[in-house]
Amino acid sequence: MHTSFIVIYLNMENIIEEFHIFSFDLQLSSAINDRARQFLHDVMPVYLKCGQKISKKALLACAVFVSVQNNLHSFQVEPEGNNSQPEITVSQLLEKADINIMEFFTVTCFLKKNYPLSDNVKQNLIALERKYLIVSALFDKFESMSTEIFHFDTTSPTPANHSNPEANTLLKKHKTLCWILFLVAKAKVLWHRQELLATFHLLLCCVGEVIRVTPSFMLLPPFDSIVAKNEELLTILEVLSNHFHTKSEEVKAVYDGWLHVANELNIGSKFPEVQDLQSIYLQLYVQSGDVDESLFLEKDWHLLPSLSEQNLSPRKYPSTLVRRTLDTSEALNTILLSAPDDLTESLRNSLQKCSVDASNIIRDFLSQSKATFIAEFMQAHEGSDKSLAERRFQLASRYYYLMLDALLKKEAERLSPPEFTSFIQNVIFHKSLLACCLEVTLMSCGSIGPVNFTPIPHGGSFQAQGVGFPWILKVFNLEAFDFFKIVECFIRGAPTITMQIINHLKLIEDKILDSLAWINGSPVFGGLSGNGCSPCCKAKYSPVPSKSYWSPNKDPLQKTPGTPHACHAVNLFLNKVSRLAAQRLEKMCLRLQIEKETQRDIWVCIEHVLYKKTHLLQDRHLDQILMCCIFAVCKAKDQEVRFKTILSCYDQLPHSSVSVYKQVLTEGRKEYIFKFYNKEFYSEMTSFVLSHCGNRSDSPSLIVSQSPVILSPLYSLPTKKNIFISPLQESPFKNPNEVIYRKLPSYTFGSLQSSKMLQDINISLNKIPSSKEKVETRGKKRLTFDSEDVEPRTALMSARKFLRFDDTDNTGAFKKPKPV
């Protein structure tokens, strides 16, 4: 018996009732209950559309979470003195719903992709995901650290080896003391910042404090000898840093924040008991409303990560994350080991070739940039972390001197003194180079990058706000196109560089190529507007920055666009855009099973936009043009691919983002992509597509007949493409004007008039071959329900015959079933 059709409707009718039971157990306020119930009503079409692949319990928990968060300004732990707190915490939700946190994140990621959550909820979810990943990774690291610090010996029964139960109980107590002390310190010191490396360093401070009060016989070398010598905490921290391969200077930088917590807890006179720390942490946890991180000690299954999809065990993956971050930071420190804090002799020699000494110009530039960066960094972290900002800028300035020296050596060999002087005085070049050094430094130190957590790999479009790219562009008021010009120079010109840095910069370059460089006012459009700069000429890459940067004496937009430098930069940019577009098109066509000949025609259409209709890309995304070209060309060649199918295919690409096709600039407003296609793309591209790509003489209409997104949640069963499911007849989601409702027979569960009718439907469904089993002859006219060209009576009769419903009369209308 085919049950999919029945189960979907049963869920629609029963899920609210299940929520009533769930909410009764939670004892929430009526306001939260009402909002959660309304959210479930609104999200129901999305839930049904996914075929119920997500957990129903997790969906109920998410409904409560979203309702609670909509009442709050921010999810992160508030500073002390703020009494606002959620009605229920995430851990309480997980426990009441009896779900794992991965199930919860699976639903939240699905909702972020398919449902218009508020910006506040999105940011709160990102904060929760990032915080969970950092803490779960650090707990796993803490577990492995404990085996290298504390002496747990279960092999010998002699007291000399300290394996008696009392000794192990004491060791477990000290281990618990480390973790709870860390959670309290993190909530008080790093409540405004979620950075893996800084949090790890704070953990080392807490571990060092506990080591200091632990008897030496309970410790392993080299920590036992340090305690025996009664060394100070700073000495212990230096040994810990060396032992676990991190810089002691970074650990000591967090030490100031730790001293604030130590003084508040009065650790100097008497170390607090575990119970006292647990009581303090409980208050902080309830106020934050997120995950009870003390449950990691109990191996609570609600918090254990399940990472089978990544083929990594729950223990291996977090350790790998911490290790990778530490390795990346160590690699940066290695690169900058011999880097100067000021101009080197070699760099001075290069600058002396200028007609005007640029040494003071560079120093002044760095001084002003430092003040700007620190102010913006502190604002991004809510007024704190000045010392951290200074350390990050110091590393970046060393990198800047290193890279400037390497690039100028190459430029000095090929430029005349006047050209070299003009190039050195280009402020945009220096801003771009420093911004690139800062971006690499922030990534290497864990401020941005791989710590962002998305259980369902999908585009990473919900990156937490903070110092992630393009934040650095806003700091220095820098155009994305200008930053693009330094990326390749940086990668090729760096004396030493790691794969992590290369991969990070390549991701940034892709983001610039597909969207950031196409915003209104971008220098790209200024370069393309000139008569002398032909975008069709191919620009061979040369890893020297002077070919890409214009003279600082003139505004590049006012300069004659046909100059070699301007053409080189623009043509290099367009060539890279073309390469990126070609790669993405190939992936899309492979998934859509589009023929090679049609794929070449699509590419001709894309090139026409890039070189002749560039204004279509202004304030838009490259992928939007790709999808419109695919639809237009396929329809012109009588190989139509539904826009809905194209969007589904696009969703499967690793870089995809739902906002790309749901927020497309259309006549000054953000609309769905099909509206942009009908209102702007169609009028601009129809004649070109029909003349270059069409194969029909009757000039077919290329307009999208119906929206694939915003109509009612009508959809077909996954394997029964001609069986459609819609809301109940009396439903706010139902579109009464939709063609399908006027053409197809319908049956409403819950209004059963004949048992035979239900049996006939089940028999019919079981007899219908799946879409994979059907083989259509090429060129055969398909039965399409979403086209206005289908005559209603013809569609109705065809559907009736295919579905084997009860007989109809000679008008095509269904006979009323006889009463039983």
FENFEN-V198501 format. One line per field, one symbol per residue. burial: # if it has 24 or more other C-alpha atoms within 12 Angstrom, else .. A space follows every 50 residues. Layout:
BEGIN
burial = ???
END
This chain:
BEGIN
burial = ...##..##.##..##..#..##..#.#...##.###.############ ##.#################.#.#####......################ ###############.#..########################.##..## ###........#....#..###.########################### ####################.###.##.....#########..####### #####.###.##........##.#..##.##################... .#####.......######.#############.##..##.##...#..# #.##...##..#..##..##.#######.##...##.############# ############......################################ #######################.##.#################.###.# ##.################..########...###...#...######## #....#..#.##################.###.######..#.#...##. ###########.################################.##### #.#.########.###....############.###.###..##...... #################..#########.........##########.#. ......##..#..##..#...............###.....##.###### .#####......#.......
END
